């Protein structure tokens, strides 16, 4: 990497996030394969439960006024209600009430939201799997994997642009990256404990 490229990475929060969470992306792919989420409807239901709990964690962060000011389209981004309806379709009632982000503060919270927003891109593949294996759809049992009404790419691009143009200083960028790593760890923990989730 030359000095110019390195400077671009330092300037772009999104590029730093991508680079510094690369190993976590890879780990999530491994955990997803190991989860056997699409091997049976029961496994898929447990995976949907993990999605629901993670979305509840992330949407708890939407309550912060600083987050609301920075990301004005939060109302289109949350997926916990969709996941809850999917669980109803699958005959599963979530038992846990607590969220893992009670002590997460801004701007660290943006790292968690980054993990959630990034997952919507990978969800395109998962949505196709749910359709192919089980016949699920955007109206039944796979709502939380479906695309945003205006499309995944447009909403993701808007989020990336928002973070890159926010003018965070170095310390704030480091906090956001730390938040992203926490978010990945949380979702990884959920995937590893999939069979025990209630």
Secondary structure, DSSP 4 states (H G I P E B T S, - for coil): --HHHHHHHHH-HHHHHHHHTHHHHHHHHHHHHHHTTTT-HHHHHHHHHHHHHHHHHHHHHTTSHHHHHH-TTHHHH--HHHHHHHHHHTT--------TTTT--TTHHHHHHHHHHHHHHHHHHHHHHHHHHH--BTTBB-GGGSPPTT-HHHHHHHHHHHHHTS---HHHHHHHHHHHHHHHHHHHHHHHTGGG--
